[in-house]
Amino acid sequence: MDQQIVRKLTAIVGEKHALTEFEDRYCYSFDSTFINAMPDLVLQPGSRDEIAAVCRVAYEHDIPVVTRGAATGLSGGAVPVKGGIVLEMTRLNHIIEINTVNRYAIVEPGIVTQNYLAAVDQAGLFYPPDPASSKMATLGGNISECAGGPHGVKYGITRNYVLGLEVVLADGSIVQTGNLVDGDMSGPDWTMLFCGSEGTLGVITKIMLKLTQKPQAKQTMMAIFDRIEDAATTVSTMMASGVIPTTLEIMDNSTIRAVENFLNIGLPVEAGAILLIEVDGDPKAVEKHVQHVMKVCQDCKALTVKAAKTTKEADALWKARRSVSPACGKINPTKISEDATVPRSRIPEMVAAVREIAEKYKLKMVIFGHAGDGNLHPNILSNKHDKEEMARVSKAVEELFQAALKLGGTLSGEHGIGYLKAPFLVWELGEEGFQFGKDVKQAVDPKCLLNPGKMFDYRAS
Ligand SMILES: Cc1cc2nc3c(=O)[nH]c(=O)nc-3n(C[C@H](O)[C@H](O)[C@H](O)COP(=O)(O)OP(=O)(O)OC[C@H]3O[C@@H](n4cnc5c(N)ncnc54)[C@H](O)[C@@H]3O)c2cc1C
C-alpha cells in the first residue's frame, strides 16, 4: 500500500492503533478456519466517525476493507483474501443502554457476546442467541453471520432479536436501519439486509437488540442411546410432539469419546449418541415437560434418560458440549466444521448420509450440534498439511452440501458463506437467485471494496 495512504489512514485512528509490521499483520491473516491471507494494514478504530473516515479514504483509493470481530468465524469471512485493510472492531465494545421497561439494548459491535449476556442477565432480562463461541465472539460478528446456538430451537436465532443497526457504507456514508419499535413497518426491512451479510455490504457500528423475559425455571437432561439413528429419530419425534425444548443437542460416539478424553467427567463412552436436552418456563410447565421429554426419549429406544439433580451437574453437561471443539482439535489439528442443515424431519436421513460420506472418503468425521434445528455440524478431523487427505476432504464437503440440499436443507445453518462456501452458493440459490445477490452487492458497494472475494463476489475461474 502506498505509504502516503498509510500515513493518511494512520492519522485517522492514531499511530498506536495502526499496525504495519509483518508480525502484527500476520496475526490478522486468519480466522478459525484453515485458510489465511495477509492484510496490507490493520486498523483498530475507536469510533464510528473514524470508521467512516477510513472508508472514505479506502473508497477514494480503491482499497479493500475487511471488518473483523474476534475472528472465530468458520467460513473464512474475516480473512482478507484480497489484501487491503483489516478493520478490527474490538475497541467499540460498550453497552450504550439496557432498557428494562421497553426491553431493548443498544450496544457497540465489538463487545464480546458473553459480556453482553452477563450484563443483560444482571438487568434481569434475557437475550437468547448463545453461540458456543460466546466467550470470544463479538456481537457484530454474531449479527454479520446471523449466529445460532443451542437456544435456537425454542427462541430463534440472532436475526429474530435485531431491531435496528447503524451501518457505515463503502463510501463512508452512514445509514440507520430499523428502530427501537419491534414491528417497524416503514418500508422494507433493511436491517435484515445487513444481518447475515458478513461484512460485504457495510460496517455495523451500532446495534439495537430486542430483549425478553428470563425463564423462571429450567431443567437439563441427558438421554443415552445405543445407536445414533435412534437419537436422530428422537429429535424429529420430539419436535413433532408438541413440546419444544429450549435446547436439543446431539453428540455422536466419536464426539463423546473425544470430550471424555479431554475432560474426564464420566460421559458414557460406549453410547452410540447422547442428546442434551433442556426445557424451561414456569416451574409447573417445566415439570410437565420433563416427563414428556423423558417419555419421548424412552419411546424412541433411549437406554436411559437422566435429569441433572443440581446446577453443578447441569453445568458439567453444558461444559461437555462447549468443549467439543477443543476436544476434537486434540485428535487431529485441522477441524473442518460444516453446518449444512436440514429440516428436522430429515435428520435421520442426513445422519445416514454423513456416515456414508465419511466411509466413502475414509475420513474421521464427528457429528454434534444443534440437532433441534436440523444442524448436525458434521466435522471432519484432518490435517491441512496432508494434501492427499485434503483432496478427499474437499470431495466429502461437496457431497455433504449436495446431501443437505437434496433433503431440502441449506449450506449453512449458522456459520455463513464467507470464502469457503462461496463456490457452492449458486447450488442453493440457483443462477437467478445468485445474480440477484450480485446485483444487490453491486448497488450497495459498487466498487466491491467491502470484504471482496466472499459470498456474491465469488467468480468461478
Ligand atoms: C469453538 C467455536 C464454536 C462456535 N460455535 C458457534 C455456534 O454455536 N453458533 C454459531 O452461529 N457460530 C458458532 N461459531 C462461529 C463463530 O463464532 C460465529 O460465526 C460468530 O458470530 C463470529 O463472530 P466474530 O466476532 O468472531 O466474527 P469474525 O469471525 O471476526 O467475523 C465474521 C464475519 O462477520 C464480519 N463482521 C464482523 N464484525 C462486523 C461488523 N461490526 N460489521 C460488519 N461485518 C462484521 C466479518 O467481516 C466476517 O465476514 C463457533 C466458532 C468457534 C471457533
The ligand as a Gaussian input file, in Angstrom:
#p B3LYP/6-31G(d) Opt

LIG

0 1
 C      -15.375000     -23.058000      19.052000
 C      -16.365000     -22.345000      18.167000
 C      -17.733000     -22.533000      18.399000
 C      -18.660000     -21.884000      17.581000
 N      -19.995000     -22.049000      17.850000
 C      -20.909000     -21.392000      17.118000
 C      -22.317000     -21.540000      17.404000
 O      -22.732000     -22.249000      18.308000
 N      -23.175000     -20.835000      16.618000
 C      -22.756000     -20.028000      15.610000
 O      -23.584000     -19.411000      14.943000
 N      -21.446000     -19.880000      15.329000
 C      -20.519000     -20.526000      16.048000
 N      -19.175000     -20.362000      15.767000
 C      -18.778000     -19.476000      14.651000
 C      -18.480000     -18.009000      15.080000
 O      -18.147000     -17.940000      16.432000
 C      -19.667000     -17.090000      14.771000
 O      -19.840000     -17.002000      13.378000
 C      -19.509000     -15.669000      15.339000
 O      -20.739000     -14.998000      15.157000
 C      -18.387000     -14.852000      14.702000
 O      -18.131000     -13.712000      15.494000
 P      -16.720000     -12.953000      15.429000
 O      -16.817000     -11.742000      16.267000
 O      -15.639000     -13.877000      15.751000
 O      -16.684000     -12.547000      13.896000
 P      -15.471000     -12.667000      12.782000
 O      -15.091000     -14.086000      12.684000
 O      -14.424000     -11.712000      13.200000
 O      -16.215000     -12.178000      11.543000
 C      -17.233000     -12.941000      10.948000
 C      -17.824000     -12.173000       9.759000
 O      -18.517000     -11.028000      10.236000
 C      -17.987000      -9.835000       9.661000
 N      -18.039000      -8.814000      10.710000
 C      -17.586000      -8.894000      11.981000
 N      -17.887000      -7.773000      12.648000
 C      -18.552000      -6.965000      11.788000
 C      -19.128000      -5.667000      11.882000
 N      -19.094000      -4.959000      13.009000
 N      -19.705000      -5.144000      10.773000
 C      -19.763000      -5.830000       9.610000
 N      -19.235000      -7.060000       9.466000
 C      -18.648000      -7.620000      10.543000
 C      -16.601000     -10.200000       9.185000
 O      -16.206000      -9.411000       8.099000
 C      -16.771000     -11.656000       8.790000
 O      -17.276000     -11.757000       7.492000
 C      -18.219000     -21.026000      16.536000
 C      -16.860000     -20.843000      16.323000
 C      -15.934000     -21.483000      17.120000
 C      -14.484000     -21.247000      16.871000

